[in-house]
Amino acid sequence: MIDPRRLRVLRAVADHRTVTAAAAALYLTPSAVSQQLAALEQETGHVLLTRSGRGVRLTAAGEILLTHAHEVVAQLERAEAELAAYAGGTAGELTVAAFATGIAEVLAPVIGLLAGRHPGIRLRVRDAEGDASLPMVLDGEADVALAVEYRGAPREDDRRLVRVPLYAEPFDAVLHAAHPLAGNPHVSLAELADSDWVGPYPGNPCHDVVVLACELAGFQPRLVHSSDDFRAVVALAGAGAGVALVPRSALRGMELKDTVVRPVEGPAATRRVFAAVRRGAEDHPLFRPVLDALREVAGSLTTN
């Protein structure tokens, strides 16, 4: 009989590619993870891992077992949800990992909404970049992720997660007030091809959005200045250090000294925001009101 706890260990190793990283995610020692994997290989009668450079990769047998592991873990999440529903309990705490603008625009109003409708549900908020929240959910560090699409993100059909689309918002061009295009009602990205750029660091999902939009416009942006803080990005644009693309919601309430904000003409860079939970947890009586509230607040946002 296969111990389902060891299947969680196998999933963590498959996600993180090293025993050490998987152990850190599971709050175990590397030797404990190795012991669990050895026991799992003994239970199945197959070699499940092989060394690959500095890490490990699954064998063909390991990949087969991983597919079933996703289903087993999801089914255990469903069992917990059904038992919680049977008990009638809608009281407890969930940890939500979200990026800064998502916290301000969506999560803070959701907390207020839940306080009136479901006072027994408490949310614990963790600030995490849009590409960090999904691994936190998969590792069990968070229950709900407020995330954005990015290169390398788990696919929509990933068997480990359930996604809830929330909203999509355009990026606007931020220019110095004296920029030659500042007087135009709209800006074409191609017209900014020769400009210096200010933007997030590689690895930030918004960096991917900006670079992809520029590539579709026929050029690679010359990123001279980097910051993951959009207030810093806008300040640098206002100082004439470069041009930038910034999500529209991030500009709300921001001081726009010496800058102008212009919508982008033609196909625009877009940030697509969604919530995600571990598959099987979506109908848990604690999760369902939170996901419904996220949809409601996101639906009321003005992103145009």
Rosetta silent file (secondary structure, phi, psi, omega in degrees, C-alpha in Angstrom):
SEQUENCE: MIDPRRLRVLRAVADHRTVTAAAAALYLTPSAVSQQLAALEQETGHVLLTRSGRGVRLTAAGEILLTHAHEVVAQLERAEAELAAYAGGTAGELTVAAFATGIAEVLAPVIGLLAGRHPGIRLRVRDAEGDASLPMVLDGEADVALAVEYRGAPREDDRRLVRVPLYAEPFDAVLHAAHPLAGNPHVSLAELADSDWVGPYPGNPCHDVVVLACELAGFQPRLVHSSDDFRAVVALAGAGAGVALVPRSALRGMELKDTVVRPVEGPAATRRVFAAVRRGAEDHPLFRPVLDALREVAGSLTTN
SCORE:     score description
SCORE:     0.000 S_00000001
   1 L     0.000  132.379 -179.131    0.000    0.000    0.000 S_00000001
   2 L   -84.289  130.190  177.754    1.373    3.437   -0.983 S_00000001
   3 L   -78.396  117.606 -177.135    1.487    6.004    1.813 S_00000001
   4 H   -62.145  -24.128  177.856   -0.215    9.188    0.463 S_00000001
   5 H   -64.492  -32.169  178.971    2.060   11.347    2.625 S_00000001
   6 H   -73.893  -24.271  175.514    4.979   10.131    0.546 S_00000001
   7 H   -67.027  -34.960  176.017    3.149   11.168   -2.606 S_00000001
   8 H   -64.164  -36.445  177.370    3.229   14.760   -1.326 S_00000001
   9 H   -65.517  -43.505  178.168    6.986   14.400   -0.939 S_00000001
  10 H   -59.842  -42.549  178.918    7.266   13.129   -4.516 S_00000001
  11 H   -62.014  -42.508 -179.079    5.258   16.122   -5.758 S_00000001
  12 H   -63.761  -40.368  178.346    7.490   18.550   -3.890 S_00000001
  13 H   -66.359  -39.835  178.257   10.635   17.003   -5.384 S_00000001
  14 H   -63.930  -36.977 -179.620    9.081   17.139   -8.868 S_00000001
  15 H   -71.630  -42.191 -170.060    8.221   20.832   -8.352 S_00000001
  16 H   -99.392  -14.403  172.023   11.541   21.943   -6.876 S_00000001
  17 L    72.148   -5.281  173.743   13.946   19.601   -8.725 S_00000001
  18 L  -137.678  151.107  178.655   16.230   19.126   -5.720 S_00000001
  19 H   -66.148  -38.862 -178.113   15.836   17.216   -2.472 S_00000001
  20 H   -63.063  -46.116 -179.695   17.142   20.195   -0.486 S_00000001
  21 H   -67.121  -39.992  177.616   14.596   22.641   -1.946 S_00000001
  22 H   -62.856  -41.248  179.317   11.763   20.142   -1.528 S_00000001
  23 H   -61.968  -41.665  178.695   12.777   19.584    2.079 S_00000001
  24 H   -62.516  -41.139 -179.912   12.711   23.336    2.749 S_00000001
  25 H   -66.610  -32.287 -177.968    9.227   23.614    1.224 S_00000001
  26 H   -93.080   -0.807 -176.590    7.964   20.699    3.344 S_00000001
  27 L    57.861   42.874  176.181    9.722   21.861    6.526 S_00000001
  28 L  -123.366  168.103  173.236   11.643   18.587    6.662 S_00000001
  29 L   -84.187  153.739  176.940   15.329   17.752    6.651 S_00000001
  30 H   -57.442  -35.832  179.694   16.873   16.556    3.372 S_00000001
  31 H   -66.859  -35.445  177.588   17.615   13.202    4.997 S_00000001
  32 H   -65.606  -40.691  177.786   13.949   12.820    5.974 S_00000001
  33 H   -63.957  -44.525  179.106   12.889   13.529    2.392 S_00000001
  34 H   -60.296  -39.759  178.754   15.418   11.017    1.072 S_00000001
  35 H   -64.816  -41.674  178.540   14.108    8.411    3.517 S_00000001
  36 H   -63.116  -40.901  179.740   10.512    9.047    2.421 S_00000001
  37 H   -68.123  -39.721  177.785   11.485    8.682   -1.230 S_00000001
  38 H   -63.363  -40.009  178.654   13.423    5.487   -0.565 S_00000001
  39 H   -66.569  -37.238  179.092   10.406    4.064    1.255 S_00000001
  40 H   -65.886  -40.708  176.700    8.152    5.069   -1.639 S_00000001
  41 H   -62.898  -36.873  179.000   10.437    3.302   -4.124 S_00000001
  42 H   -68.510  -39.172  179.842   10.312    0.225   -1.902 S_00000001
  43 H   -65.420  -38.545 -176.098    6.497    0.393   -1.737 S_00000001
  44 H   -88.828  -23.466 -176.973    6.155    0.691   -5.514 S_00000001
  45 L    77.187   20.712 -178.625    9.026   -1.566   -6.512 S_00000001
  46 L  -134.484  150.097  169.994   10.305    1.029   -8.987 S_00000001
  47 L   -77.413  124.717 -173.302   13.118    3.549   -9.189 S_00000001
  48 L  -105.141  -20.846 -176.445   11.341    6.907   -9.178 S_00000001
  49 E  -133.377  151.347  172.696   14.212    9.422   -9.340 S_00000001
  50 E  -139.332  150.665 -179.472   17.519    9.783  -11.090 S_00000001
  51 E   -70.844  143.635  178.683   20.231   12.374  -10.704 S_00000001
  52 E  -144.063   99.767 -175.978   20.373   15.168  -13.287 S_00000001
  53 L    63.359 -125.300  179.079   23.249   17.618  -12.896 S_00000001
  54 L   -89.784   -2.588 -177.702   22.933   19.171   -9.455 S_00000001
  55 E  -122.194 -155.557  178.332   19.333   18.094   -9.077 S_00000001
  56 E  -134.156  158.610  173.096   17.054   15.144   -9.694 S_00000001
  57 E  -138.651  157.656 -178.979   14.415   14.254  -12.245 S_00000001
  58 E   -76.385  142.817  170.292   11.635   11.709  -12.307 S_00000001
  59 L   -77.428  177.520  177.373   12.033    8.439  -14.161 S_00000001
  60 H   -59.502  -41.063  177.423    9.259    7.203  -16.429 S_00000001
  61 H   -64.775  -37.742  178.087    7.835    5.281  -13.466 S_00000001
  62 H   -63.870  -39.732  178.460    8.111    8.412  -11.354 S_00000001
  63 H   -64.324  -39.833  177.689    6.171   10.429  -13.937 S_00000001
  64 H   -62.111  -46.439 -178.887    3.406    7.808  -13.959 S_00000001
  65 H   -66.251  -34.496  179.658    3.176    7.879  -10.178 S_00000001
  66 H   -62.039  -40.299  178.240    3.228   11.701  -10.162 S_00000001
  67 H   -58.016  -44.137  178.639    0.115   11.775  -12.362 S_00000001
  68 H   -71.333  -31.551  178.601   -1.705    9.625   -9.816 S_00000001
  69 H   -61.509  -40.780  177.406   -0.258   11.666   -6.959 S_00000001
  70 H   -58.177  -43.523 -178.660   -1.983   14.784   -8.309 S_00000001
  71 H   -68.040  -41.226 -178.817   -5.311   12.928   -8.299 S_00000001
  72 H   -64.281  -46.764 -178.872   -4.795   11.461   -4.825 S_00000001
  73 H   -64.081  -41.060  177.791   -3.867   14.801   -3.271 S_00000001
  74 H   -62.896  -40.011  179.854   -6.817   16.519   -4.977 S_00000001
  75 H   -66.137  -36.124  176.491   -9.154   13.799   -3.725 S_00000001
  76 H   -65.546  -37.802  176.029   -7.870   14.267   -0.174 S_00000001
  77 H   -63.078  -40.529  178.864   -8.564   18.001   -0.492 S_00000001
  78 H   -65.075  -39.663  179.127  -12.121   17.171   -1.632 S_00000001
  79 H   -61.257  -43.608  177.847  -12.568   14.807    1.312 S_00000001
  80 H   -62.403  -39.607  179.621  -11.555   17.559    3.717 S_00000001
  81 H   -64.132  -44.378 -178.996  -13.968   19.945    1.983 S_00000001
  82 H   -67.110  -39.390  177.660  -16.889   17.534    2.217 S_00000001
  83 H   -65.072  -39.428  177.805  -16.193   16.741    5.868 S_00000001
  84 H   -65.533  -39.764  178.158  -16.014   20.449    6.652 S_00000001
  85 H   -65.083  -39.304  178.574  -19.300   21.001    4.811 S_00000001
  86 H   -62.173  -39.697  179.430  -20.888   18.118    6.732 S_00000001
  87 H   -72.847  -14.234  177.531  -19.771   19.719    9.992 S_00000001
  88 L    73.343   16.791 -175.434  -21.359   22.973    8.786 S_00000001
  89 L   -87.116  123.759  171.925  -18.331   24.992    9.807 S_00000001
  90 L  -123.585   44.577  177.421  -17.630   28.288    8.087 S_00000001
  91 L  -130.242  134.961  179.661  -15.175   29.533   10.668 S_00000001
  92 E   158.025 -173.772 -175.947  -11.419   29.478   10.375 S_00000001
  93 E  -122.867  137.113  174.392   -8.375   31.152    8.871 S_00000001
  94 E  -122.819  142.215  175.625   -7.009   31.094    5.339 S_00000001
  95 E   -97.896  127.956 -179.353   -3.671   32.467    4.192 S_00000001
  96 E  -116.772  123.030  176.169   -3.804   34.444    0.947 S_00000001
  97 E   -99.119  126.369 -174.858   -0.625   35.264   -0.982 S_00000001
  98 E  -149.250  154.616  175.637   -1.041   38.266   -3.278 S_00000001
  99 L   -78.607  161.246 -167.689    0.938   40.963   -5.082 S_00000001
 100 H   -57.202  -48.567 -178.374    0.837   44.507   -3.698 S_00000001
 101 H   -65.547  -36.698  177.375   -1.669   46.058   -6.119 S_00000001
 102 H   -63.186  -36.068  176.666   -3.914   43.020   -5.789 S_00000001
 103 H   -63.184  -47.459 -176.391   -3.889   43.461   -2.011 S_00000001
 104 H   -68.863  -43.998 -172.275   -4.888   47.114   -2.299 S_00000001
 105 H   -84.628  -31.474 -172.163   -7.429   46.781   -5.103 S_00000001
 106 H  -119.906  -53.183 -169.487   -9.019   43.402   -4.376 S_00000001
 107 H   -69.377  -41.271  178.747   -7.975   41.717   -1.158 S_00000001
 108 H   -60.444  -47.037  175.201   -8.527   44.638    1.230 S_00000001
 109 H   -62.483  -33.300  178.615  -12.133   45.131    0.017 S_00000001
 110 H   -63.700  -40.883  178.727  -12.680   41.362    0.240 S_00000001
 111 H   -60.263  -42.764  177.006  -11.669   41.387    3.917 S_00000001
 112 H   -63.502  -39.758  179.700  -14.252   44.111    4.556 S_00000001
 113 H   -64.244  -45.344 -178.310  -16.892   42.166    2.638 S_00000001
 114 H   -67.276  -32.699  179.979  -16.250   38.949    4.542 S_00000001
 115 H   -59.522  -32.932  179.358  -16.326   40.757    7.898 S_00000001
 116 H   -84.153  -36.609 -173.558  -19.983   41.580    7.251 S_00000001
 117 H   -95.097  -37.105 -176.594  -21.105   38.350    5.608 S_00000001
 118 L  -135.842   72.401 -174.989  -18.868   35.669    7.128 S_00000001
 119 L   -63.153  -15.362  178.726  -17.377   37.033   10.343 S_00000001
 120 L   -80.630  -11.617 -179.260  -16.017   33.602   11.236 S_00000001
 121 E   -95.741  123.383  179.022  -13.645   33.594    8.253 S_00000001
 122 E  -113.720  136.738  177.331  -10.319   35.317    8.835 S_00000001
 123 E  -107.447  133.999  174.618   -7.810   36.053    6.099 S_00000001
 124 E  -110.486  119.413 -170.990   -4.077   36.212    6.747 S_00000001
 125 E   -98.080  134.570  174.270   -2.360   38.174    3.966 S_00000001
 126 E  -121.853  121.953  177.026    1.134   37.497    2.647 S_00000001
 127 E   -73.668  122.635 -178.859    2.674   39.976    0.209 S_00000001
 128 L  -148.585  138.109  176.043    4.156   37.967   -2.676 S_00000001
 129 L   -58.531  157.748 -174.314    5.045   38.822   -6.265 S_00000001
 130 L   -58.280  -22.575  179.527    2.678   37.457   -8.878 S_00000001
 131 L   -95.616   -4.374 -177.581    5.019   34.583   -9.728 S_00000001
 132 L   -98.137  -22.128 -172.873    5.672   33.589   -6.086 S_00000001
 133 H   -71.500  -34.583 -179.957    2.136   33.024   -4.840 S_00000001
 134 H   -65.550  -46.938  174.446    1.415   29.865   -6.869 S_00000001
 135 H   -58.789  -33.223  178.544    4.444   27.952   -5.522 S_00000001
 136 H   -64.415  -38.698  177.153    3.376   29.039   -2.035 S_00000001
 137 H   -67.687  -45.392 -178.775   -0.034   27.427   -2.551 S_00000001
 138 H   -64.193  -32.463 -179.797    1.474   24.259   -3.992 S_00000001
 139 L   -84.827   -4.941 -179.500    3.917   24.040   -1.075 S_00000001
 140 L    83.624    7.380  177.533    1.159   24.570    1.493 S_00000001
 141 L   -77.829  -22.230  177.726    2.529   27.934    2.668 S_00000001
 142 L  -138.761  158.510  179.904   -0.667   29.642    1.476 S_00000001
 143 L   -97.654  -33.935 -178.079   -4.229   28.504    0.838 S_00000001
 144 E  -132.262  138.581  174.845   -5.176   30.975   -1.903 S_00000001
 145 E  -112.492  136.744  167.239   -3.015   32.753   -4.459 S_00000001
 146 E  -106.632  106.306 -166.679   -3.853   36.035   -6.145 S_00000001
 147 E  -128.585  169.994  176.063   -1.596   35.706   -9.169 S_00000001
 148 E  -125.197  155.709  176.858   -0.921   37.018  -12.658 S_00000001
 149 L   -65.738  140.771  175.935   -0.086   35.212  -15.869 S_00000001
 150 L  -155.849  160.358  178.363    3.630   34.918  -16.558 S_00000001
 151 L   -62.185  129.481 -179.800    5.999   32.864  -18.653 S_00000001
 152 L    90.386   -0.860  178.242    6.513   29.531  -16.972 S_00000001
 153 L   -67.429  151.315  173.394    3.342   29.727  -14.880 S_00000001
 154 L   -53.749  138.801 -177.457    1.446   26.465  -14.321 S_00000001
 155 L   -66.894  162.406 -179.913   -0.902   25.906  -17.254 S_00000001
 156 L   -62.086  -27.608 -179.300   -4.637   26.425  -16.953 S_00000001
 157 L   -96.349   15.864  178.400   -5.141   22.654  -17.125 S_00000001
 158 L   -58.464  129.505 -173.244   -2.557   21.952  -14.402 S_00000001
 159 L   -77.712   -4.609  179.867   -3.975   19.071  -12.355 S_00000001
 160 L   -91.201  -18.808 -169.935   -2.673   20.493   -9.081 S_00000001
 161 E  -129.942  154.826  167.661   -4.615   23.778   -9.167 S_00000001
 162 E  -118.185  128.050 -179.152   -8.027   25.276   -9.822 S_00000001
 163 E  -101.100  147.649  173.360   -8.022   28.791  -11.278 S_00000001
 164 E  -126.113  103.563  179.079  -10.676   31.482  -10.896 S_00000001
 165 E   -60.036  137.635 -178.108  -10.282   34.273  -13.520 S_00000001
 166 E  -115.016  -59.605  179.809  -10.741   37.687  -11.904 S_00000001
 167 E  -163.686  164.767  174.043   -9.895   40.558  -14.236 S_00000001
 168 E  -128.346  138.590 -179.431   -7.596   41.833  -16.968 S_00000001
 169 E  -134.807  145.667  179.405   -6.175   45.329  -17.044 S_00000001
 170 E   -79.899  159.390  169.111   -4.126   47.251  -19.607 S_00000001
 171 E   -94.973  136.910  175.385   -0.709   48.787  -19.086 S_00000001
 172 E  -103.718  152.638  176.422   -0.485   52.508  -19.794 S_00000001
 173 E   -81.208  133.518  177.366    2.564   54.343  -21.110 S_00000001
 174 E  -114.920  121.008 -174.980    4.201   56.692  -18.597 S_00000001
 175 E  -125.954  154.127  170.085    6.300   59.478  -20.150 S_00000001
 176 E   -63.148  144.697 -176.123    8.176   62.525  -18.958 S_00000001
 177 L   -59.425  -24.358 -179.709    5.993   65.619  -19.402 S_00000001
 178 L   -95.316    4.915  179.871    8.522   67.023  -21.910 S_00000001
 179 L   -62.005  143.407 -178.272    8.679   63.829  -24.000 S_00000001
 180 L   -56.867  -25.404 -178.983    7.985   64.497  -27.718 S_00000001
 181 L   -96.495    2.689 -174.521    4.948   62.174  -27.584 S_00000001
 182 L   -62.567  -26.380 -178.796    3.510   63.604  -24.358 S_00000001
 183 L   -83.331   -7.426 -178.981    1.007   65.729  -26.255 S_00000001
 184 L   -79.213  146.275  178.306   -0.520   62.785  -28.129 S_00000001
 185 L   -71.522  -27.565  177.298   -3.793   61.292  -26.886 S_00000001
 186 L  -134.339  162.283  179.147   -2.421   57.778  -27.457 S_00000001
 187 E  -127.840  133.464  172.091    1.046   56.265  -27.795 S_00000001
 188 E   -91.856  132.934 -178.739    2.196   53.536  -30.152 S_00000001
 189 H   -59.795  -35.597 -179.241    4.829   51.264  -28.641 S_00000001
 190 H   -58.947  -29.527  179.037    6.762   51.250  -31.902 S_00000001
 191 H   -71.681  -12.963 -179.043    7.302   55.009  -31.443 S_00000001
 192 H  -103.461    9.918 -174.702    9.134   54.242  -28.180 S_00000001
 193 L   -60.734  -32.546 -176.980   11.552   51.735  -29.694 S_00000001
 194 L   -92.566    3.525 -177.725   14.528   54.129  -29.481 S_00000001
 195 L   -85.104  155.385  164.409   13.802   55.250  -25.910 S_00000001
 196 E   -73.622  150.791 -176.030   15.475   54.145  -22.707 S_00000001
 197 E  -122.500  152.528  173.061   13.092   52.112  -20.581 S_00000001
 198 E  -121.779  132.934 -178.755   12.301   51.731  -16.882 S_00000001
 199 E  -168.341  178.244 -179.834   10.682   48.524  -15.698 S_00000001
 200 L   -67.560  162.838  177.911   10.561   45.564  -13.318 S_00000001
 201 L   -70.419  152.781  169.742   13.389   43.078  -12.958 S_00000001
 202 L   -54.855  139.171 -175.016   13.451   39.863  -15.016 S_00000001
 203 L   104.255  -29.432  173.217   11.447   37.257  -13.128 S_00000001
 204 L   -74.935  130.781 -178.726    8.716   39.726  -12.240 S_00000001
 205 H   -55.058  -32.653 -179.807    5.594   38.782  -14.264 S_00000001
 206 H   -69.241  -28.708  174.038    5.144   42.406  -15.332 S_00000001
 207 H   -59.985  -45.597  179.568    8.620   42.338  -16.878 S_00000001
 208 H   -60.136  -42.241 -178.619    7.452   39.486  -19.112 S_00000001
 209 H   -62.924  -45.445 -178.235    4.317   41.427  -20.119 S_00000001
 210 H   -64.416  -47.535 -177.943    6.293   44.560  -21.029 S_00000001
 211 H   -63.312  -42.984 -179.876    8.965   42.692  -22.997 S_00000001
 212 H   -63.333  -41.746  179.158    6.391   40.613  -24.881 S_00000001
 213 H   -62.384  -40.608  178.967    4.369   43.712  -25.820 S_00000001
 214 H   -68.799  -38.675  177.727    7.489   45.416  -27.144 S_00000001
 215 H   -61.705  -40.264  178.649    8.517   42.289  -29.055 S_00000001
 216 H   -67.074  -24.619  176.788    5.079   42.209  -30.707 S_00000001
 217 L   -85.813   -2.762  172.815    5.647   45.854  -31.658 S_00000001
 218 L   101.327   15.774  179.619    8.890   44.838  -33.360 S_00000001
 219 L  -152.444  163.477  173.419   11.650   45.704  -30.897 S_00000001
 220 L   -99.737  123.964 -178.749   13.435   44.734  -27.701 S_00000001
 221 L   -66.886  139.447  178.496   13.097   47.431  -25.015 S_00000001
 222 E   -88.420   88.010 -176.233   16.374   48.924  -23.833 S_00000001
 223 E   -78.393  104.895 -177.145   15.833   48.474  -20.071 S_00000001
 224 E   -94.100  -36.342 -177.145   18.262   50.879  -18.443 S_00000001
 225 E  -122.810  139.130 -176.680   16.660   51.197  -14.993 S_00000001
 226 E  -129.741  134.740  172.992   14.999   48.406  -12.996 S_00000001
 227 L  -159.297  141.592  175.480   12.681   48.398   -9.995 S_00000001
 228 L   -88.454   -1.853  178.432    9.811   46.176   -8.889 S_00000001
 229 L   -98.493  115.267 -175.611    8.199   49.162   -7.145 S_00000001
 230 H   -67.220  -24.424  174.523    5.942   51.007   -9.596 S_00000001
 231 H   -63.701  -39.672  177.308    6.229   54.220   -7.559 S_00000001
 232 H   -68.100  -39.520  178.737    9.956   54.148   -8.256 S_00000001
 233 H   -59.177  -47.705 -178.579    9.311   53.341  -11.932 S_00000001
 234 H   -66.086  -39.193  179.235    6.971   56.334  -12.279 S_00000001
 235 H   -62.778  -40.192  178.876    9.400   58.613  -10.390 S_00000001
 236 H   -67.521  -38.589  176.099   12.225   57.661  -12.755 S_00000001
 237 H   -63.325  -39.110  179.247    9.987   58.306  -15.773 S_00000001
 238 H   -68.465  -21.949  176.659    9.125   61.701  -14.255 S_00000001
 239 L   -87.086    0.395  179.812   12.823   62.453  -13.950 S_00000001
 240 L    81.102   16.211 -177.142   13.271   61.821  -17.662 S_00000001
 241 L   -78.366  -16.651 -179.427   15.286   58.625  -17.105 S_00000001
 242 L   167.021  179.231  176.652   13.137   56.620  -19.501 S_00000001
 243 E  -103.392  164.332 -176.763    9.660   55.551  -20.541 S_00000001
 244 E  -150.121  157.984  167.594    7.615   52.838  -18.857 S_00000001
 245 E  -114.173  127.947 -174.729    4.544   50.648  -19.099 S_00000001
 246 E  -132.485  135.838  176.974    2.627   50.411  -15.814 S_00000001
 247 E   -56.435  138.521 -174.098   -0.580   48.497  -14.957 S_00000001
 248 H   -57.747  -41.076 -177.707   -3.471   50.947  -14.822 S_00000001
 249 H   -66.321  -28.538 -179.765   -4.539   49.994  -11.309 S_00000001
 250 H   -70.062  -18.279 -178.552   -1.012   50.600   -9.991 S_00000001
 251 H   -87.346  -13.691 -177.488   -1.286   54.240  -11.115 S_00000001
 252 L   -64.433  128.843  177.643   -4.416   54.971   -9.081 S_00000001
 253 L    74.530    5.152 -178.271   -3.714   57.457   -6.319 S_00000001
 254 L   -89.131  142.898  175.264   -0.061   57.762   -7.314 S_00000001
 255 L   -70.835  123.981 -175.068    1.698   61.117   -7.501 S_00000001
 256 L  -112.313   52.912 -177.648    2.433   61.710  -11.175 S_00000001
 257 L   -65.770  128.724  175.907    4.858   64.615  -10.891 S_00000001
 258 L    60.852   23.909  178.938    6.363   65.707  -14.219 S_00000001
 259 E  -128.033  159.966  168.644    4.776   62.725  -16.015 S_00000001
 260 E  -126.570  148.888  179.061    1.924   62.083  -18.395 S_00000001
 261 E  -115.585  127.328 -177.795    0.018   58.808  -18.696 S_00000001
 262 E  -130.785  136.962  173.899   -1.213   57.731  -22.113 S_00000001
 263 L   -65.357  153.025 -177.987   -3.148   54.646  -23.255 S_00000001
 264 E   -89.602  132.708  179.497   -1.317   52.416  -25.709 S_00000001
 265 E   -81.466  138.809  179.350   -2.523   52.384  -29.286 S_00000001
 266 L    82.456 -163.047  179.616   -3.095   48.987  -30.894 S_00000001
 267 L   -56.975  122.405 -173.547   -2.561   45.644  -29.117 S_00000001
 268 L  -103.878  153.891  170.513   -1.800   46.607  -25.527 S_00000001
 269 L   -65.209  137.738 -175.636    0.158   44.938  -22.776 S_00000001
 270 E  -135.479  136.677  174.294   -2.344   43.329  -20.420 S_00000001
 271 E  -102.357  118.809 -179.859   -2.083   41.921  -16.910 S_00000001
 272 E  -102.216  121.357 -172.925   -4.424   38.958  -16.385 S_00000001
 273 E  -109.945  137.514  178.600   -5.199   38.322  -12.742 S_00000001
 274 E  -146.220  160.019  171.306   -6.648   35.139  -11.281 S_00000001
 275 E  -100.848  153.351  178.883   -7.081   33.348   -7.979 S_00000001
 276 E  -145.049  143.051  175.042   -5.873   29.794   -7.509 S_00000001
 277 E  -134.867  163.783  175.696   -6.317   27.082   -4.892 S_00000001
 278 E   -64.097  135.987 -177.763   -5.165   23.495   -4.640 S_00000001
 279 L   -57.040  133.360 -177.734   -7.443   21.269   -6.706 S_00000001
 280 L   102.977  -20.573 -178.238  -10.152   19.771   -4.546 S_00000001
 281 L   -91.442   -8.564 -171.105  -10.264   22.707   -2.113 S_00000001
 282 L   -63.092  -24.994 -179.566  -12.458   24.955   -4.267 S_00000001
 283 L  -103.318    8.359  175.299  -15.716   23.748   -2.650 S_00000001
 284 L   -61.321  138.351 -176.632  -14.455   23.805    0.937 S_00000001
 285 L   -63.056  -17.122  172.222  -16.892   25.913    3.040 S_00000001
 286 L   -83.798  -37.875 -175.993  -14.038   28.240    4.013 S_00000001
 287 H   -75.301  -40.518 -172.792  -12.705   28.638    0.477 S_00000001
 288 H   -58.177  -47.640  178.892  -15.989   29.072   -1.389 S_00000001
 289 H   -62.949  -32.915  179.413  -17.054   32.382    0.273 S_00000001
 290 H   -68.010  -46.046  179.180  -13.548   33.778   -0.235 S_00000001
 291 H   -64.388  -38.783  177.897  -13.484   32.875   -3.934 S_00000001
 292 H   -64.258  -40.653  179.779  -17.000   34.282   -4.391 S_00000001
 293 H   -67.572  -37.476  176.453  -15.973   37.530   -2.690 S_00000001
 294 H   -61.662  -42.729  177.387  -12.856   37.775   -4.876 S_00000001
 295 H   -62.125  -44.252 -176.237  -15.039   37.428   -7.979 S_00000001
 296 H   -63.656  -46.980 -179.214  -17.480   40.039   -6.722 S_00000001
 297 H   -67.342  -42.723  179.455  -14.871   42.652   -5.889 S_00000001
 298 H   -61.770  -36.911 -179.938  -12.899   41.989   -9.084 S_00000001
 299 H   -66.661  -22.079 -179.713  -16.095   42.351  -11.110 S_00000001
 300 L   -90.293   -5.704 -178.908  -16.647   45.836   -9.689 S_00000001
 301 L   -69.299  143.724  172.811  -13.178   47.073  -10.664 S_00000001
 302 L  -100.534  107.038 -177.904  -12.885   49.705  -13.371 S_00000001
 303 L  -110.917    3.902  179.534   -9.923   48.660  -15.509 S_00000001
 304 L  -104.220    0.000    0.000  -10.752   50.568  -18.687 S_00000001
